[in-house]
Amino acid sequence: MGKMLPLKKYQLKTNLVLLVDPETGEYSPNGVFKLLPGSVEAQVLNALRQKYDCVCVMPFDSNGERFRARIVALNPKLVFNLTEWIDGDRSKDYLITQCLDRLGIPFTGSAMAGLRLARTKKQAKAVVAAMGIATPTDYSLRHSANITYPAFVKPAQGDGSDAISRKSLVRNQRQLLAQVKSLAGRRLGPTLCEEFIEGHDLFVALLGNEPQVLAPLQLVVSRQSRGAPCFATSHLKHDEHYKRHWGVRYVKAQLSEALMSEIEQSSRLIFHALHLRDYARIDYRLTEEGRLVFIEVNPNPDLGRHTFGRNLCFADVQYTDLIHAIVDAAVKREGIENFT
């Protein structure tokens, strides 16, 4: 991460701190933390500086005492929280928000309760199912004879498409055992096995604290032949060559008025029930019969401006407006006055 600076270097006027993971940049010789060019963090910083004064970038420090001293010295009115882990462990990200809460420093995005619940996928599904919203059936690995194939195997805790690959879809017990063993070897924690929902991936972004439910985006694979992807894997999301090969793109889903109404109502219920704040993204599967099934929620989804294609992060919202709307939601929620 580079040499840490003396505390006095941080004692300057700051309205907004962009809090990032230390791996996203390094300190320059003059003591300024420089983000990697083109990174999501750099894109967000550029958008913030188009509207707000005195924006400072600060990397999180896993040394709690040192982190507290530095953030207190900056004394920001608001922190834009872009952190995703502590020392590479995504399951500990909630501890950063817990620290900010204890210091009384407002921040964007979900707090500890929302982060922990959303990342514990089985528990999140149970909360959603209790509201009458369809979710995939869970299978017990201890009673594998009762599993109906095809099934889906993934980490029970995680973020987005972490460890999701073509091998996540298993069609028999041999494939099931192989995938469970593979995930165990990667030390990703407990494994979740659930019903595989045939259909289309829908991604629904939510913005604000009401919240506003934005237009659903649908994953489309233009080239249909043997081996074509039928769900969003980590490889599909991040490998541009793979996307081009299969003609992967994201389009606004063409849905009936009744289905759009269901998505809006269900998404708002999920947002509040899982204690989410400011922004989030819900992943659904839509069956050929028009059945909407909740898969999981991402409490702090990727804010890269090209997440779903060129200049497409959240549907129908210009990128800089999106970043400003997240700040505005937090400012309103926290009752921060005279924020510029």
Secondary structure as GFF3:
##gff-version 3
##sequence-region A 1 340
A	DSSP	three_ten_helix	7	10	.	.	.	ID=ss1
A	DSSP	beta_strand	16	20	.	.	.	ID=ss2
A	DSSP	three_ten_helix	22	24	.	.	.	ID=ss3
A	DSSP	beta_strand	25	27	.	.	.	ID=ss4
A	DSSP	beta_strand	33	35	.	.	.	ID=ss5
A	DSSP	alpha_helix	40	49	.	.	.	ID=ss6
A	DSSP	beta_strand	55	59	.	.	.	ID=ss7
A	DSSP	alpha_helix	64	74	.	.	.	ID=ss8
A	DSSP	beta_strand	78	81	.	.	.	ID=ss9
A	DSSP	three_ten_helix	90	92	.	.	.	ID=ss10
A	DSSP	alpha_helix	94	103	.	.	.	ID=ss11
A	DSSP	alpha_helix	112	119	.	.	.	ID=ss12
A	DSSP	alpha_helix	121	130	.	.	.	ID=ss13
A	DSSP	beta_strand	138	139	.	.	.	ID=ss14
A	DSSP	three_ten_helix	141	146	.	.	.	ID=ss15
A	DSSP	beta_strand	151	155	.	.	.	ID=ss16
A	DSSP	three_ten_helix	166	168	.	.	.	ID=ss17
A	DSSP	beta_strand	169	170	.	.	.	ID=ss18
A	DSSP	alpha_helix	173	185	.	.	.	ID=ss19
A	DSSP	beta_strand	191	195	.	.	.	ID=ss20
A	DSSP	beta_strand	200	207	.	.	.	ID=ss21
A	DSSP	beta_strand	212	213	.	.	.	ID=ss22
A	DSSP	beta_strand	217	221	.	.	.	ID=ss23
A	DSSP	alpha_helix	234	238	.	.	.	ID=ss24
A	DSSP	alpha_helix	240	246	.	.	.	ID=ss25
A	DSSP	beta_strand	248	252	.	.	.	ID=ss26
A	DSSP	alpha_helix	257	273	.	.	.	ID=ss27
A	DSSP	beta_strand	279	286	.	.	.	ID=ss28
A	DSSP	beta_strand	292	298	.	.	.	ID=ss29
A	DSSP	alpha_helix	319	334	.	.	.	ID=ss30
###
